Amino acid sequence: MNNAFKDPAKATTTSLEAAGNGGTWVIAVAGQLDFQVKNGWYQTGDAKVASLDVQSVNLELEQPEVRLTSCIDSSQVVNRYHSNSKPIPVVSDNGDRHRFESRLVYANSAMTGRKLWFLVDEKTTKTC
């Protein structure tokens, strides 16, 4: 995911799906990437998983599901202008660490036909 935002003009829905992004999540990410391209922005640095907890696992479903809670540290991520590489001024002051609730499903890839885990939904719940 980090690589898509480093060069958002080259990211495609196909490449996002091949990397295990699906459902409402891939739609949201594609929208964020489109916003970056339209504004001439890109990102440097990488977000890191500061903590990860498994909330539930259900392997009995048609598409097995795992729900996770994670704390993501984005303190090293900087949005920059593509034209001059200068940082974009930060508008928000909600911190660099955010808690996410994620849902992953094990399903067949429409592209390859093989099964893999897809991140299909992720919501920010608060800071951590």
N, C-alpha and C positions, 0 to 999 in steps of 0.2 A: 504494500500500500504506500509506504513512504516513497518508493521510486516513482509512482504515478504522479505525485505532487511535485517532484523535482523537475519533471518535464511534462506538464499537463497536456500540452498540445499533442504529444505522441501517445497518450493513454487512450485506450479504446474500451468499450464495454466488453468486447471479446477478451482482451487481455486481463481485465478485471475479473471476469468470470473464470478464466483459466487459472487465476491465482486463488480461487476459492471464495469469491464474493458473489452473493446472489440475493434474491428476494428484494425487500424494500431497501436493504443496505446498499446494494449495487446501484440502485436508482438514486439514492441520496448522494453517494460518492460521485457518480457521473455528473450530477448537478453541481457539486462543489468544484469539480474539475472544470466544467464549462464556465463557471464563474471566474475561476483563476485565469483561464484562457482569455475570456472577454476583457478582463481588467489588466492583462499583460503581467500577471504575477506568476511566481513559482516559489517553491520552498527549498530551504537548505536545512540541514540537520535532520536528526531522526527522533521520533517519539519512541519511548521505551516503556515496557511493562514494568511498573514498580511492584505490583502485587497481583496475584491471580487466585481466585477461589472458585471451586466448582460448587454451584448451587444445586444442580440436579442433573441426573443422567437417566434417560429413558430409552432403552434399547429395544423395547417392545413395539414401538410405533412403526408404521410403514416406512417412514423416514426417521431413523433414530435421531434423538435430539440431546444436546448438551446445553445447559444454561450456565453462564459464567458471570462473575463479577470481577472486574479488574480496575486497577488504578493505573492510569496512563500519565506518564510524565512527559510533557511536551516543552520543557524548558529550553531544549536545544533547537527547537524548530523556529525558523524565522521566515516569514513571508517577505519576498523581495520583488522589486520591479524588474521585469525582464529587460527593459531598455537600458538600465544603468546599474543593476545589481544592488541598489541601495535598499535598506530595510524599509518596509511599510510601517508607518507609525502605528503602535498598538492603540486600539480604540477601547478595548475592554480591559477591565481589571479584575477578572474572575479567577486569576491564578493560572499556574502551569500544570496542576495535577487535577485530573478529573476522574470520577468514578463512572464506569460504564457497566451496563447490564447487557449481555450479549446472548444471542441464541444461534446455535450452529446446528445444522442438520446434515445427515449423511445421505447423499442422493446421487443419482446418475448425472453426470455432466452431459448437457445437451450437445456439447462440442465433441467430446471424445467417447461418450457412452460408458466410461468407467466411473466407479463410485469414488467420491471424495467428500470431505467435510466442507460445507459452505457456511460462511458467516452470512446470515440472512436478515438479522435485525440487531440493531445496537442503539441503546438510548443512554444519554448522559443523565445521571441521577443527581449528582452533586459533586463537590470537590472532595479530595481525599488527601 
